[in-house]
Amino acid sequence: MPKISNIKAREILDSRGNPTLETKVFLDNGISGTASVPSGASKGIHEAIELRDGDTNRYLGMGVLQAIENIDKILLPLLKGVDITGQQLIDNKMLEADRTDNKGRIGANSILSVSLAVARVAAMELKIPLYLYIYAIFHSVVPDLVRDPKRISNKILKQVQDDKKIVTPLFNIINGGLHGSGKLKFQEFLLIPDQSKNFPQALRIGVEIYQVLKKELIKRNLVHAVGDEGGFTPNLELDTEAINLLIETIESSNYEYGKDVYLGLDLASSVFFKNNLYTLSDGKNLTSENFIEYLVVLTKKYKLFSLEDPLYEDDWDSWQSLTSKLGSNTLIIGDDLLATNIVRLKRAISCNACNSILIKPNQIGTLSETIEVTKLAQKSGFTTVLSHRSGETNDDFIADLAVGIEADFTKFGAPARGERVAKYNRLREIYEELQI
């Protein structure tokens, strides 16, 4: 198989106008593949380190020239001449070179941009779609694929088609918290089509309700500008107002709430947790115990499908309590709690802290680690939700990743803004290819 001959990284802008990395991996036969990495606004304290220059005279300290230098001076010499299909070996080499728990030396953004570009160019070399190559990694059949690309790729394709596993999109159509500009405390108000829908049907539901919501906001003389993830940022006073507005919008869109479509929340509660109290949009300050009771009442009243990051990221006892109360009927999704980290996931499994995990490759830093965490989560009965970040690029890698790792759900934001739509369009293209 061809080997890595060169790696070139450059500074590009993400969807929020901040620098990020785009990296191209070259093979000794002339083929090259590119990947770019996103950046989050709401970051948990347990995420891998995103390396920034800190030079306030340039991009307000957000530059990534040091990350580029690390690729050029550390990762290229390390990986030059390595077989392109050795994803695990390549990722392990980078981790060993970093020698930290949080990728703080080389930077998770440096490492991940190389890791993803390696997978993309390997798929190109093997002349198969990226999602099939990721599926091969996920199911440990890459050696077979390399020996007999045509036969094994056809076998993999048939397996994916026979499984008929459709990833369901979670549309973030109202942005609050750090993603919005109003008074809403909860970060994302999510529209969730029923899982029985195929992807084009689910996409249509999201788009139609999104467009009806815009008209409703205009009619009510509410702000209809969009936030970082394409969802609207209405000037509402209370989080419950946003929930009620969405249910009314669903019904006026000729869909049945609780049958065709559901609602979920990403609370990002760590953001409004201060001095051991949760501050709600109505100004009330609640203890963990009282906030759990509030969430139980809220979930049952509105028949919420999911709660993401409903509690502070290190309040394990409260997570366990909430999951025991709601986990049989509601997805309790760990994002900041788990940080796509195998150690934290194992702890959550052992104490029943949640029943679902948000998967973000840039929280952990390599494709191999992302796959390892996903495998353990699925083996343990967790629902998996593959997620973008608020600072995105037009790279649609995670659409292929969602199919390749057989995720249950995706979060790409609202069905608006080019960097979000690119991923929805890629998913649609994949399912048209698969004819499922």
Buried (B, 14 or more C-beta within 10 A) or exposed (E): EBBBBBBBBBBBEBBBEBBBBBBBBBBEEEBBBBBBBBBBBBBBEBBBBBBBBEEEEEBEEBBBBBBBBBBBEBBBEBBBEBBBBBBBEBBBBBBEBBEEEBBEBBBBBBBBBBBBBBBBBBBBBBEBBBBBBBBBBBBEBBEBBBEEBEEBBEBBBEEBEEEEEBBBBBBBBBBBBBBBBBBBBBBBBBBBBBEEBBBEBBBBBBBBBBBBBBEBBEEEEBBBEBBBBBBBBBBBEBBBBBBEBBBBBBEEBEBEBEEBBBBBBBBBBBBBBEEEBBBBBEEEBBEBEEBBBBBBEBBEEBEBBBBBBBBBBBBBEBBBBBBEBBBEEBBBBBBBBBBBBBEBBBBBBEEEBBBBBBBBBBBBBBBBBBBBBBBBBBEBEBBBBBBBBBBBBBBBBBBBBBBBBBBBBBBBBBBBBEBBBBBBBBBBBBBEBBEB
